């Protein structure tokens, strides 16, 4: 990212600086219970670690490396109400309404979804079935791949992540039809699953990185989640009262960015807090498309308290 960004809001010129923060992950070695670790992270950093996609998960694994003996707490804990999620967690992958475009044939007590003849049905996660993977590097029909091997839902997820992008998500009628074309009537796993797990900071992330033997059924699990060393950092449930090292999500200042903003509306007051907040939201959206992690933006005031100054003032002797 360059040090200067042109942002066309409407179309006079003003210059300003803002401070960009991105989350980083910090490992703390002093063992604590999950609740104690949560309190420590909230007081010291932001919260226990949340991972929104596999890039963030890779950052966590690079942070912890082999610097633990057994397990490391992360910010996932069991909630009360199970919810349906897609295995592919990328928030930019889904348009409005596409996460919940679910065409059901039947909904039962099982927590994984099977696709058959254009509709979804709940199905046991531990039965071996073929699956459809999704490859976001391809285009058109080539994005949808039917596995030749039958696997459990978790094994199918790991297979698709290793060889492609993830299990397929069904976002619209076109994708339902694309999967129908690939399966040719075969019942297959797709990326839909149901669980009650919630992130400590309430981030709506569907990323799950469970060990293959982890039960999808929440009634058979403990209430807190940790990285497991004997599973190469994959997740497992643990008793929340265990004392373990933990990883926090912390904020680190990356840089000050000087912006030039042009506008045609002479009535618009760029030093109005409402206007400034609106600009920050636009910037956050733009930056989130190019930077991994969670971004915080704040303005840096000039010595007179203003955020924006006209270019003529900025270049005056």
N, C-alpha and C positions, 0 to 999 in steps of 0.2 A: 504494500500500500504506500502511495506517495505521501509526502508531508503536506501537500496542498491538494484540496479537493474542490472542484467546482460544483456547487449545488444550485440548480435553477429552480427556484420556488415559484415565482411568477415572471418577472424579468426586469440606476443608482447602484451602487455597489457598496457593500459594507464588509469589513473584515472582523474576524473574531477568532478566539481560540477556545477549544474545548478539550477536556481531558478524557481519554478513552481508557476504560478498565476492562480487562478480560479475566475470567476466572482461571486460577491455577489450582493444582492439587498439591497438598502438603501432608506428608505422612508424619504422625506423632507416635513415638514408640512407647510412651507410658501407658500401660494397659488400663482400660476403664470398661465399665459396663456400657451397653449401647446408649442408655439414657444419659450417663455421665459424659460419654463422648459427644453426644448431641449438644449438651449444655456447653461443653468446652468449646466446640466448634462455633457455636452461635456467639459466645462471648469473645473468642479470639479471632475468628475469621467471619464466615458467612453462615455456614451450616455444614453438616456431614455431607460427604461427596455425593453429588448427583451426576449421572452420566446420561446425556441425551441422545447419543449415537455411538457408533463403534469407533469413530475418531476419538471421542472423549474417553471411551473405554481403553483404547490403546495408550492414551496419555496417562491414565491411571496406572496401567501395567508398567509403563516406562518409569513412573514415579516410584512405585514400590519395589520393582525388580525382585530380588530374592531376599529383601531385608525384613523378613518376618519368619517365624517358626511354624505357625499353624494357620491363623486367620486374621483378617483385618476388617473391622466394621466399615460399612458404607451406609448411606442414608436411606436405605429401603427397609420398611417395616410393614407388617400386616395390618391392613385396614379392616373395615367391617363389611363393606358391600363390594362383591366382585364386579368387575367391569370388563367389557370386551375391548381388546387391543389388537392392533396389527403388529406383527413381529418386526417389520421394517419401520424404524422409529423416526426417520428423517422428516422434520416438521415442514420442510419446503417441498416435500413430495406430494402433499395432499392439499387440494383446494378446499374451499368452504363446503362442508357437508360430505366430503369424500371419505372421511374416517368412519362415518356411520352409515354408509350406503350398503346396508346388510339386507339381502334378499333371502329370508328364511323359508325353509320347508318345514323344519321342526326344531324346537329348542327344548332340550332335556337337561339332565343334571351334569352331563359331561362338560369338560372345559376346553376342548379343542374342536375345530370346525372342519368338516368334510364337505367338499364340493362335489355335486353330482347333478348333471343335466340342468345347469343354470341356477341351482339353488343351494343353500347352505343348510347343514344339519350338524347338531352337536354330536361329538363322537369321542370315544375313549382315546386319551393321548398316548396310551402305551401299546396300542395294537399296531402292528406293522402294516403300513400302507405306502403306496407311491405318493409322490408330492409334486407340486409345480413350483419351480424356482423362478425368480425374476432377476434379469441382468440389465441394470440401468445403463450399461455401456453400449448396448445394442439398440436397434430401432425396430419398430413394427413387430411382426410376429416372432422375430428372432429373440425378443426379450423374454419369451415364455418357454420354459424348458421342463419337460416331463422327465422325472427321474426314472431310471430303469429298475432301480433297487427299491424294495419295500423296507420302510424304517418306521420307528416311533416318531411322534411329532417332533420331539426335541432333537433327535438324531437327524431328522430331515431339515430342521432349521439350521443345525450346525453344518450339514452338507451344503446347503444352499449358500450360506455365508462364506464358506471356504472356497467354493468353486464359482460362485456368481455374486449376487448382491444379498439376497435374502429370500425367504419364502415369499410367494406372490401375495400382493394385496389386491383386493377387488374394489376399485374406487368408483367405477361407473359401468354403464351397460356394455361399453366397448370392451372393457377388461373381462367382464363375465363371459362375453362371447369369445374373446381371445383364448381364455382358459378352456372353454368348451371345445374349441377347434383343436387344441393341443391334446386334450384328454380323450376325445372320441368315445365318450361314454364311461370311462373308467372313474371310479370314486377316488378322489385324491385329497390329501391334506393341502390346505392353504395356510396363509400366515395368521389366521385369526385364532386368538386364544382368550380365555377368561381367567382373571385372577384378582385378588383383593389387595395386592401390594401397592403401597403408596410411598412417595418420596418425602423425606423430612421437610424439605423446603416447599412442598406442594407443587413442584414442577410436574407438568403433565407429560412425562416421558414414558413411552412403552418399551424402552430398551430392557431386555432381560438377557442375562449372560449366564444362565444356570448350567451347572454340571449336568451331564446327560442323565444321571440317576435321580435328579431332583424331582419329587412328585409335583405335578401341576395341581393336584387336589390340595387346596389350602388347609383342609381339616387334618391332614397328616403331617403338617409342618410346624416348626417353631415360629416365633413371631418376629425375629430380626434376621438380617442378611449380612453375610461377610464374604470377602474374597477368600478362597481356600488354596493354600499353597500346594497341597497334594492333587489339586485339580487345575494346576497351572493358572491360577487366578480366577477361574470360573466361580460362580456364586453358589453358596449353599445356605440353608437356614440354620440358625443357631439360637440357643436360649439367650434371651436379652440380658440375663444376669451374669453371663460369662464375662470375664475381663480379657480384653484383647486390645492390641494397638488399633489405630483408626486413621482414616484419611479424611481431611477437611477440604472443603471448597473455599478458597481464599481469593481475595481480590488483589491483583497486581497492576500498578500503573504502567501502561505500555509507552505512551507518548502524548505530547500535546500536538494537536493538529490545527493548523491555521486554515480557516475557510474563507472563501469569497462568495457572498450570497447576493444575487441580483434580484430586484423586484421592480415591478411597474406600478404598483399601487402606492402612491405617495402618501396616502392616509395611514397605511400600515405602520404601526410602531413596533420596530424590531426589538425594542427594549421592554416591551410588554411581556410579563412572565407567561401569559397564556400563549402568545406567539412563540416565545422561546421554547416552551414545552412541546408545542406542535412540531417545531423544527427538530428537536431532539428525537421525537418519535420517528420522523422521516429518516433521520440519520441512523438510528438504531436498526431500522429495517434494512437500509442500504448496507450497513456494515455486517449485519448478521448473514447476509448472502455470501460474504467473502471471507469471514473469520470464524474459525471453529471456537466453540465455547460460548459462554454467556457474557454479554457486553453491557457495561454500565457507562453512561455518558453524563458529564456535568460541565457547566460553563465555567470558564476562567474569566473573572472580572478584571477590567483595566483599573488603574489607580484611582480613577474618578468614580468607580463603582459600576460603570457601564460595561455591558458585554460587547455590544456592537459600536463601532465607530466608522464614520464615512472614510472612504479611501483618501479623500482630500486631506483629512485630519491625520491619517496614518502616515502620509508621505510629506506632511508639512515640516519645515525645519524647526 
